[in-house]
Amino acid sequence: MPARQDRGGVGGETAIVAPSRAMSGVINFDIGRDITDPDSLSATEVYDDRAAMDCQEAQPEVAKLLDRPRCGHGAGEDTAVDA
């Protein structure tokens, strides 16, 4: 089976993974694509605190990604859990 090529993500999300992981206060940052629906993504993000999350989301690449419409679900299906 040939190696899977990175298509650059559905809308630029792969460009934010490495820079996000390198940021201070980011414990874990992953984006996964559903193998049955390549237009469906899941993100798992773990931060030291809310300030670290706000700083990561303020990066231009991330802000642009967060600003786009999300498959007709309005504000998206975001879930934040404080553990």
Wavefront OBJ file of the C-alpha trace (Angstrom):
o trace
v 0.000 0.000 0.000
v 1.492 3.386 -0.930
v 2.187 5.900 1.809
v -0.678 8.289 2.409
v 0.007 11.778 1.180
v -0.750 14.739 3.399
v -3.316 16.772 1.494
v -2.669 19.764 3.703
v -5.825 19.150 5.656
v -9.381 20.015 4.881
v -8.840 23.683 5.540
v -5.317 24.304 6.745
v -5.488 22.530 10.096
v -2.291 20.522 9.543
v -0.351 23.795 9.401
v -1.249 24.535 13.032
v -0.280 21.223 14.648
v 3.525 21.556 14.944
v 3.516 25.252 15.937
v 0.763 24.598 18.485
v 2.630 21.670 20.021
v 5.729 23.850 20.394
v 3.932 26.603 22.308
v 4.469 27.092 26.020
v 1.484 25.817 27.993
v 0.339 23.331 25.337
v 0.485 19.860 26.869
v -1.067 17.978 23.931
v -2.446 19.020 20.543
v -3.745 16.550 17.957
v -6.110 16.757 15.000
v -7.501 13.576 13.503
v -9.478 12.956 10.343
v -12.338 10.458 10.361
v -11.340 7.573 8.074
v -14.927 7.189 6.871
v -15.481 10.923 6.281
v -12.342 12.868 5.283
v -14.183 16.165 5.799
v -14.838 15.376 9.478
v -12.151 16.316 11.998
v -11.627 15.860 15.721
v -9.220 17.900 17.797
v -7.824 16.935 21.191
v -6.201 19.852 22.960
v -4.776 19.926 26.493
v -3.405 23.134 28.001
v -1.805 24.166 31.278
v -4.525 26.767 31.729
v -7.057 28.971 29.937
v -4.392 31.584 29.191
v -2.362 29.013 27.217
v -5.463 28.029 25.228
v -6.310 31.662 24.515
v -2.728 32.306 23.356
v -2.770 29.267 21.044
v -6.159 30.217 19.582
v -4.942 33.784 18.962
v -2.275 32.597 16.503
v -3.213 33.798 12.982
v -3.437 30.282 11.479
v -5.642 29.063 14.305
v -7.861 32.146 14.386
v -8.450 31.757 10.640
v -9.384 28.094 11.072
v -11.713 28.835 13.998
v -13.411 31.636 12.088
v -14.639 29.511 9.180
v -18.130 27.970 9.082
v -18.254 24.476 10.528
v -20.354 22.201 8.330
v -23.600 24.033 8.978
v -23.452 23.536 12.740
v -23.167 27.247 13.487
v -20.730 27.661 16.340
v -19.498 24.094 16.006
v -19.648 21.218 18.397
v -16.918 22.330 20.756
v -16.682 20.745 24.172
v -14.323 22.054 26.828
v -13.620 19.946 29.901
v -11.685 21.170 32.917
v -9.970 18.232 34.568
l 1 2 3 4 5 6 7 8 9 10 11 12 13 14 15 16 17 18 19 20 21 22 23 24 25 26 27 28 29 30 31 32 33 34 35 36 37 38 39 40 41 42 43 44 45 46 47 48 49 50 51 52 53 54 55 56 57 58 59 60 61 62 63 64 65 66 67 68 69 70 71 72 73 74 75 76 77 78 79 80 81 82 83
